[in-house]
Amino acid sequence: MGKLVALFVLAVPVIAAAYGIKWMRDMVFGIPDRPFSSLTLQFLAGLLFSAGGIAFTAGFILHRDRKRQKVQKRFSKPSK
């Protein structure tokens, strides 16, 4: 059950990152998308979505690996 919840938690940011990359690609080719009034806004929203989705996914994986002690010493939390 826990793995299924983790899959759903990770699916949303991955999909958001994919849409962000699509919006940035469409801006480069001059294809406007429906919710945006200008291509600049479309690119900025794409950049925000892709960076946020990638950062959330990377943070999730780092947190999971820290719990299982599968990271290098430089990535582990300092002991108190």
C-alpha positions in Angstrom: 0.0 0.0 0.0 2.9 2.4 0.8 4.5 1.9 -2.6 1.2 2.7 -4.3 0.8 5.9 -2.4 4.4 6.8 -3.2 3.7 6.2 -6.9 0.7 8.6 -6.8 2.7 11.2 -4.9 5.4 11.1 -7.5 3.0 11.0 -10.5 1.7 14.5 -10.1 5.1 16.3 -10.1 6.4 14.2 -12.9 3.3 15.0 -15.0 3.7 18.7 -14.2 7.3 18.6 -15.2 6.4 16.9 -18.5 3.8 19.6 -19.2 6.4 22.3 -18.3 8.8 20.9 -20.8 6.0 20.7 -23.4 5.1 24.3 -22.9 8.7 25.5 -23.2 9.1 23.5 -26.4 5.9 24.9 -27.8 7.1 28.4 -27.1 10.3 27.8 -29.0 8.3 26.7 -32.0 5.7 29.5 -31.6 2.7 27.3 -30.7 0.5 29.1 -28.2 -1.4 27.0 -25.6 -4.9 27.7 -24.4 -4.5 29.1 -20.8 -1.7 31.6 -21.7 -2.1 35.0 -23.3 1.5 35.3 -24.5 4.4 33.0 -25.3 6.6 34.6 -22.7 4.1 33.6 -19.9 3.9 30.1 -21.4 7.7 29.8 -21.2 7.9 31.1 -17.6 5.1 28.7 -16.5 6.8 25.8 -18.2 10.1 26.7 -16.5 8.3 26.9 -13.2 6.5 23.6 -13.6 9.5 21.7 -14.9 11.9 23.0 -12.2 9.3 22.4 -9.5 8.5 18.9 -10.7 12.1 17.9 -11.0 13.1 19.4 -7.6 10.2 17.6 -5.8 11.0 14.3 -7.4 14.8 14.7 -6.6 14.0 15.7 -3.0 11.6 12.7 -2.5 14.3 10.3 -3.8 17.0 11.9 -1.6 14.7 11.8 1.5 13.9 8.1 0.9 17.5 7.2 0.4 18.6 9.1 3.5 16.1 7.1 5.5 17.5 3.8 4.2 21.1 5.1 4.6 22.0 4.5 0.9 23.6 7.9 0.2 27.2 9.0 0.3 28.5 10.7 3.4 28.4 14.2 1.8 24.7 13.8 1.2 23.8 12.4 4.6 22.5 14.7 7.4 25.1 15.8 10.0 24.7 13.9 13.2 24.0 15.8 16.4 
